[in-house]
Amino acid sequence: MLIELKRLLIENDGYNRNISLQRIYVNSTSIVSISDYHGASVFLLKENSKFAQDSFSLVKVNEGGQTEEIIAYGSAESLYTSIGKTSTGKRLLSD
């Protein structure tokens, strides 16, 4: 089942950095691990970003032989509970 994550997106335009959140959808069965990531907050504080006081997590996603690391908006606990709400196990198509 696909779940929505908000990825931290940092675009470097020379002297200016644009920091925003990008919505992405990830298959919940491909997620390998989720952990709190405090490095993002430190970086965002130095950049005086509006997201500096928010929490972020490092989500590792299996891509068939490779692992992609995504910095996602929200704590590891909140992301884990949102995944638990959406994935209810095997279901029939008629459910």
C-alpha positions as CSV (number, residue, x, y, z in Angstrom):
1,M,0.0,0.0,0.0
2,L,1.3,3.5,-0.8
3,I,1.7,6.0,1.9
4,E,2.3,9.7,1.6
5,L,5.6,11.2,2.9
6,K,6.8,14.8,2.8
7,R,10.4,14.9,1.7
8,L,12.7,17.7,2.7
9,L,13.8,19.3,-0.6
10,I,16.8,21.6,-0.7
11,E,17.6,23.4,-3.9
12,N,20.9,25.2,-4.2
13,D,20.8,28.3,-6.5
14,G,24.3,29.6,-5.9
15,Y,24.1,31.9,-2.9
16,N,20.5,31.1,-2.2
17,R,19.0,27.9,-0.9
18,N,15.3,27.1,-1.4
19,I,14.0,24.8,1.3
20,S,10.6,23.2,0.8
21,L,8.6,20.0,1.3
22,Q,7.7,17.7,-1.6
23,R,5.0,15.1,-1.4
24,I,6.0,11.6,-2.4
25,Y,4.3,8.3,-2.2
26,V,6.2,5.2,-1.1
27,N,5.2,1.5,-0.9
28,S,5.0,0.7,2.8
29,T,6.4,-2.8,2.3
30,S,9.6,-1.3,0.8
31,I,10.5,0.7,3.9
32,V,13.5,-0.8,5.7
33,S,13.8,1.5,8.6
34,I,12.8,4.8,10.1
35,S,14.9,6.8,12.6
36,D,14.8,10.3,14.0
37,Y,17.2,12.6,12.2
38,H,18.5,15.6,14.2
39,G,21.0,16.6,11.6
40,A,18.3,18.2,9.5
41,S,17.2,20.5,12.3
42,V,20.7,21.7,12.9
43,F,21.2,22.5,9.2
44,L,17.8,24.2,9.0
45,L,18.6,26.3,12.1
46,K,21.8,27.6,10.5
47,E,19.8,28.4,7.3
48,N,17.1,30.3,9.4
49,S,14.5,28.1,7.8
50,K,10.8,28.1,8.9
51,F,11.2,24.3,9.4
52,A,14.0,24.7,11.9
53,Q,11.8,23.8,14.9
54,D,10.2,20.8,13.2
55,S,11.3,17.2,13.5
56,F,12.5,15.1,10.6
57,S,13.2,11.4,10.1
58,L,15.6,9.3,8.0
59,V,13.5,6.8,6.0
60,K,15.4,4.0,4.3
61,V,13.6,2.5,1.3
62,N,14.6,-0.7,-0.5
63,E,14.8,-0.2,-4.3
64,G,15.6,-3.8,-5.4
65,G,19.3,-4.1,-4.5
66,Q,19.8,-0.4,-3.5
67,T,18.6,1.6,-0.5
68,E,17.4,5.2,-0.9
69,E,17.6,7.5,2.1
70,I,14.8,10.0,2.4
71,I,14.7,12.9,4.9
72,A,11.0,13.0,5.7
73,Y,8.9,15.5,7.7
74,G,7.8,14.2,11.1
75,S,9.2,12.2,13.9
76,A,10.0,8.5,13.5
77,E,7.1,7.6,15.8
78,S,4.5,9.6,14.0
79,L,5.6,8.2,10.6
80,Y,5.5,4.6,12.0
81,T,2.0,5.1,13.4
82,S,0.8,6.5,10.1
83,I,2.2,3.4,8.3
84,G,0.5,1.2,10.8
85,K,-2.9,2.9,10.2
86,T,-2.7,2.4,6.4
87,S,-1.3,-1.1,6.2
88,T,-3.9,-3.5,7.6
89,G,-2.3,-6.7,6.2
90,K,-3.6,-8.8,3.3
91,R,-7.0,-7.8,1.9
92,L,-9.3,-9.0,-0.9
93,L,-9.9,-6.7,-3.8
94,S,-13.6,-6.7,-3.0
95,D,-13.0,-5.2,0.5
